[in-house]
Amino acid sequence: MSKGHSPNSSLAIEPLTEELSTPKRQVTGVLWTLLVISIVSSVFLMSLDNTVMANIRPGIVASLGHIEFLPWISVAYPMGQVSTILLWGTLYKQLNNKWLYCSTMTIFEIGSAVIGSAQNMSSFTVGRVIAGVGGSGIYIGTVNIISAMTVPAERARYVSYIGIAWCLGTLLGPIIGGAFNDSSATWRWAFYINICLAGAAAPAYLFLVPSFSPDSPHTVPQRLRRIDYVGSILFAGAVSCTIMVLSFGGAMWTWDSGRMIALYATGGVLWLVFVIQQTRSWLTVQRIFPGEFVADYEMCIFFVHSAVAIANTIVTIWTLPLFFQFIYGDSALRSGCFLLAVASTAVVVAGAGGALLPRLPLYMPWFVVACAFMILGSALLTTITSSTTRGVVCGYAVLQLFGCGITTQLPVTVAQIKSPRTAARSVTTFLICAQYAGTSLSIGIATSIFVNKSTSGIAAILPDLPRAEVQASMLGAGASVFQMLPEDRKADVLRVIGQTIAQVFYLNVASGALGLITALAMKRERLNFTK
């Protein structure tokens, strides 16, 4: 897509890899089916951990204590994911993809083992970070491997399977976590299950995934020395500060506290230094961020849509169970089942979209229609109250998630087909970075809105209840504190919670509007699936 690249551009030095130059798929038949199932299932596992915490936090607090650690265990997983996404993208361009992918699976399973066996909150938090680091590598590796092994005519369909796996894992996370938490197995098996499932699929990873390495004149040690470690560290630090600001502000520390001010300052400086370092290519041969795409306006549009689709999806999946549990009194398992029924819309649409795109290759209308549904559904969800019926809420959510399903993986597919074949891995890294940014920012902002506004509203109704106790209930430590209230006070509390949840959906309206505006600026052209 981009016509020219600077000498320091990551595309300028990215070698033409052997698998990308292969015009036809090498693995077929039953072996191909087994390979796809095993690879895509790894995305299902890592996406489970996106939302598995939703219904097991009360059990974790009861087992490990230290309720003050709740914000930390909530942000540790996305922090590990986002902070390492660019590093994994670079490593996949430099090293053997099969063995790097297997390494990320190993890291993820080590993290799961640490979480499941944790005896204190510190160990639990460390395990979540380790699992997040491995999960990030799994996701980008899966997209790279599937994209490299498929021909353009079938790529949209197979990449859509990755989106389906991500949606299913994210949807089933609360259900699986809640089921284990309420059973004799306890919440620990919500993480041990990852090890069992990954072990079952391991033979496919080891024996069916082809081993391919970049066709580079450099030796492996030389390639490792070319990696932008300085940029990796700066990016990880800047991302971590940003996530902590969004997640801890008001919930853990007051916005004007010394710790928050230190985070503002540190994060701002790290982002500034990172931008300068990437622009000037200081202390590196190959920049870690594929900044050449910033000059390509349509690639920037795909970046926006990658973030918007994931942000809209994750906010709805995170928010609806809260509404069902607080307003309707649903159990964790019941709320998860209703969410699964509603959000299956996104799963079905994602699969159908991947199959239909080659037949309807004019891609701009896909994005416009998707954003229109996101805006419509989200706008309707801003009107829900504690008296809104379940059917109405579910109907609004179906409209919104229909739009999300259309574009879950569409930007990646379209951008890869439109870009030079040698740019495939850089495109993947760029757009998956957008997806993770959308996930982290949206959940951080949504959590901040919900916790801060609901806590303030409930504190006005129940001035004698400690603010920390109210915050803990909003963060997921359990809502039992409200169960013994008189009916009139309880109704007032539920009214505040319902209004606050409705306000969270304004975040989706805004992001959907941004997506619609940028979609209208896309080129009116058809994709070429035969090149």
N, C-alpha and C positions, 0 to 999 in steps of 0.2 A: 504493500500500500504506500509506504513511504518511498519517495523517489531517490533520496540520497541520504547517506549516513556519514557521520564524522569518523575520523580515524579511530577515535576511542569508543565508537559505538559497539555495543555487544553483538549487534547483527553483523558488523563488518568483520569480526574475527570468528564468528560462529561457523564451524565447519559444516559441510554438507554430510549428513550422517548416512550411513549405509541403509538404514531402514527407511528413511524418508525418501531415498531415491528409488526404492522398490515400487514399481507401478501396481503390483497386485498383491493381495493378501497371501501370505505364505502358509498360514495355518487355516485349515478348513474342517468341515464336518463336525463330528462329535468332540474332537479335541478342541476345536475353536469354541464350541458351546461351553465346555468345561472351563476353558481359560477365561472367557468373558465372565461367567458366573463367579469364579474365584476372585478375579481381579475386582470386579464391581462390588462384591460382597465386602471387600475391605473398606470401601467408602461407607457402606452401611454401618460397619462397626465403629469407624471413627465419628460418624455423624450421630450415632447413639449417644456418645458422650457430650454432644452439644446440649442435650436437654434431659439427660438421665438424672441430673441433679434436681430437677423441678419438684419431684415428689419424695425425695429421700432425705432432704435436709433435716427435717425433724428427727429422723432416726440417727443421722450422723451426730447431731448435737447431743442426743440422748446417750449415744455410745462413747463419744470422744470428749464431750464437754466443750467449754470455751466458745460460747455463742458469739463472742466478739470476732471470731475468725470467719464468720459466714461470708462477708464480702470477699475475703481472700480466696476462699475455695470456689466462689462463683466466677472470679475473673482469671484464675490460674490457667485454666484450659485454653480459653481464647488468647490469653497473653502468650502462651507457648506456641500456639498456632501462628498468629499473625507476625510475631517477631522473627520467625525463622523462614517465612514463605519465600522471601527473595533469595536467601542462602540456598534453600533446596532447589529453587529454579536454576540457579547457577550450577550447582552440583550435577543436576540432571543433564546439563549441556556439556559437562566435562568428563563424566565417569560412566561406567557401565550401568545402564539403566536397570537391568534386571537385579543386579546385586545391590544397587543403591535402594531400589524399591524394597527388597527383602530386609535391608538394614532398617528402613523406616518402620516396617512392620515389627521388627524386633524391639525397637525403641518404644513403640506404642504399647506392646505387650509388657515390657518391663515397667512402664508407667502404670499400667493396669494392675500389675502384681503389687506394686508399692502402695497403690490406693487401697486395694482390697485387704492388704495385710496391715494397714496403718494402725498404730496404737495411740496416735495423738494427731492433733490438727496440723502440726508442722509437717509431719510425714505425708499426710493426706494432700496438703497443698503442693509439696514437692512432686508427688506422684502425678498430680493433675498437670503440672507444668511439663513433666517428661512426656506424658501421654499426648499433650498438645503439640509438642515438638514433633513427635512421631506421626501424629495425625495429619499435620501439615504436609509432611513429606509423602504420606500415603496418597493424599488427594491429588497433589500435583503430579505424582508419579503415575497414578491411574489415568489421568487425562492424557499425559504424554504417551504412555504405552498404547492406550486404545487409539489415539489419534495417529500414532506412527504405524500401527498395524492394520489400519483400515484404509480403503480407497475413498476418494471424495464422495462418490455416489452413495456410500453407506455410512459415512462418518457421522452425519447428523443423527441417524437412528441410534448408533452405538453410544455416542456421547450423551444422548438423551437418557440412556440407561443409567449413566452416572448420576444425572439429576434425579432420576426416580429413586435410586438407592439412597441418595442424600436426603430426599424428602421422607422416605419411609423410615430411615434411621432416626431422623429428627422428630418425626411424629411418634414413633414407637418408644422413644427414650423415656418419656414420662410414664408410659404404661408398664414397660418392663421394670423400670426402677421402682415404681409403686408396688408392683406385684411382688418383687423380691423383698422390699422393705416390710410388707405386711405378712410375709411368710416366715417360717422357721429358718430359712436360708439367710435372712437379714440382707441389708443393703450391700454388704460386701460382694455378694454374688452378682450384683448389677455390673461389677467390674471384672470379676473372675470369668464371667461368661465370655468376655472378649477373648481370653486366652484359649478357651475351649473351642470356640468357633474358628479362630485363626489357625489353631493347630489342625483342625479338620481340613482346612483349605490349603495348608502349607505344601502338600505334595504338588498341587497345581502350580503354586508360585515357583517351586524349585525345578519342576520338570517340563512344564508346558510353556512358560514365558520364555521367549527366545532371548539369548544373551547378545546384546548389541552395545557397542562402544562407539563414541565419536571417532570419525576418521580424521584424526588430528596428527600433524607432524610432531607434536610435543609428547613427551613421555608423561606418565601419570604424575610423578613428582613435579614436573614442570607445570602441568595443568593445575595442580593444587596450589602452586605458588602464584598462579595468575588470578586466583580468586580474590575478590575484593573483601578482605576480612575487616578492614577499617569501616567500610560502608555497612557491612553486616552488623557490626557492634553498634554503630551510630543509629541504624534503623531500629534495631531491637530495643535500644534504650529509649528512643523517641516514642515508639509504639507503646512500650510498657508504661511510660509516664502518661500518655494520652488515655489509655484504658483505665489507669488508676484514677485519673482526674474525673472521668465520666462515672466511674463506679463508686468511688469513695466520697465524692463531694456531697455533703449533706447527710449521707447515710452513715458514714463512719467518722468523718471529720467535717467540721463546719467549713463553709466555703472560704472564710477569711482566716482560717487557722494557719499557723506557721508551716505545718506540713503541706497543706494544700498550696500555699504560696510557693514553697520550695518545688513542688511538682510543676506548677505553672512555669516557673523560671527554668527549671532543668529541662522540661520538655521542649519549651520554646527554643532554648539554646541548641539542644540536640537536633531538632528539626532544621534549624538554620545552618548548622555546621554540616549536616547530612546533604542538604541541597547544594551547598557550596562545594563540598567534596565530590559529589556526583557531577556537577557542572564542570569542574576543573580537572576531574580525574586524579585527584591527589592520592598519592601512595597506592596506586592501583594501575594495572594494565587494562583490566576489563571491569567496567562499572557494574555494580550488582543490580542496579535499577535500569530496566530497558527504557531509558529516557527518550530514545529516538521516537517513540510512539507519541510522546507529548506533542510533537509538531504535526502529527497527523490528526486532523480534527475528527474524522470518523472513528478512528481508533479510540479517541477520548470519549466519543459518544458510547461506544461499546463498553468502555470502562464504567461510565455512569450507569448504564443499564445492568451490567453485572452486579454492581453494588445495590441498585434500586430493587431488583427482583429478589435478591437474597434478603435484603433488609425488610421488605414488605412481608416476605414469608416468615422470617424468624420472629418479627414483632407479633404477628398474629398467632403463631404457634405458642409463643411465650405468654401472651396476654389472655387468650380465651380460657385456658384452664383456670387462671386466677378468677375470672368472672364466674365460671361454673361452680368453683369451689366456695367462693365467698358469698355469691348472690343466691345460688340455688342449693347450697349445702351439699354438693356432690363430694363423694370420696375421690381420692386421687385417681383410682382406677376408673371410676365411672366418668370423670371429667376427661380422662385420656381417651376413653372409648368414643365419646362424643366428638372429641377433637379429631380422632382418626377418621371418623365417618365424614366429617366436614372437609378435612384437608386432603382426603383421597382425591378430591377434585383436581388438585395440583398435580398429583401423581399421574392420573389418567391423561390430563391435558399435556403434560410433559412428554409422555410416550407418544401420544397422537401427533403432537407437533413435530417430533423428530422424524416420524414416518411420512408426514405430509409435506415437509419443507422441500424435498426434491421435486415434488409435483407442483408446488406453489412457490417458485424460487424468487419472486419479487419480495424481498425481505422487509422493506420499510413498513408495509401495512401490518405485519406481524407485531412489531414493536408498538405501533400506534394503538392497535386494538388491545394489546396487553395492558398498556398504561391506562387506557380508558376504563377498563374493568377494575384495575387497582384503585383508581381514583373514586369510581362510583361506589365500590364496596366499602372502601375505607371511610368515605364521607358518610355513608349510611351508618357505619359502626360508631361514628362520633356521636350519634343521636341516642345510643342505647342508655338505659337507666336501670335501676334496680327493679323496676316493674316491667321491663321488657320481657316478653315471652322467649323461651328457648328457641322455638321455631324461627322467630324473626331474627334473632342473633345469628343462628346457623345459616339462614338464608343470605344475610348480608355477607357473612364470611365466605360462603361459597362463591359469590360474585367476585370478591376480592382475590381469593386464591385461584380462581380461574385465570385471571390475568397473570398472577405469579407463575403458574405452571407453564404458560406459553414461553416465558423468557428465562426460565431457570438456567438453562445451558445454551440458549440460542446465541447470545453474544459470542461465546467461545467458538461455536460451530461456524458462524458467519465470518468472524474475523480470521479464522484459520484458512477457510476456503479462499478468502479475498487476498490473503498475504502470500508472499513468496514461501515456497516449501521449506527453505532453509530457516525461515523465521518462526516455525511452528512452536518451538519450545519457548522462545521469547514472548510470543503472543500468549501462550498458556500462562506463563508466569505473571505477565502484566494483568491479565483479566482475573486470574484466581486471586491475585493480590487485591483486586477490587472487591471480589466476593467476600474475602475475609475482612476487608475494611468495612464493608456494609454490615456484616454480621456483628463485628465488635462495636462499631459506633452506634448502631441501632439498638442493640440490647443494652449498651451502657446508658444511652440517653433515655430509653424507655424505662429502665430500672430507676434511674434518677428521678424522672417525672413521677412515676408511680409511688416510690417510697417517700419522697419528700412532700409531695402534695397530699397524699393520703395521710401521712403522719401528722402534718400540720392541721388537716381537717379533723382528724380523730382526736387530736390533743385538745382542740377547742371544745369538743363534745364531752371528752373524758379528761378534764384537767388534773384529776388526782392520779391518773394512771401514768407511771413513769414513761417518759418518751422513749427510752431505750427498749422497753418492753413492746411498745407499739411498733417501733422500727423492726425489731426482730420478727414480729408476726408478719409484717409486710415483706420481709426478706425471705420468708419461707420457713421460719422456725416452728410454725404452727399457729393456727387461729383460735386455739382453745381459750385464749384470754378474752374473747368476745362472747363465748357461748353462754356464760352465766349472767349476762347483762339483762336488765329489764327490757321488755319488748320494744318500748318506745325508743330507748337509747340504742338498742340493737338496730332498729330500723334506720335511725339517723346515721349510724356507722356504715351500714350497708349502702345507704344513699351516697355517702362520701366516696366510698370505694368504687361504686358503680360509675359515678361522675368522673373520677380520676382515671379509671380504665378507659372510658370513652375518650378522654382527652389524649391518651397515649396514641390513639389512632390518627390524630392530626399529623403525627410524624409520618405515617404512611401516605396521607394525603399530599403532604409537601414533597416527599420523595417521588411519588407517582406523577405529580405535576412537573417536576424537573425532568423525569423520564419522558413525558409526553412532549415537552418543549424540544428536547434534544432529538426525539424520534422524528419530529417534523423536519429537522434539519438534515436527515439522512439522505443519501443519494437514492434516486429512483432507478434502481438497476436490478437485474436478475443475477442470481448466483450461477456460476458455471461449475457443474458437478462432474464434468467430463475431463477436466485438465489433470 
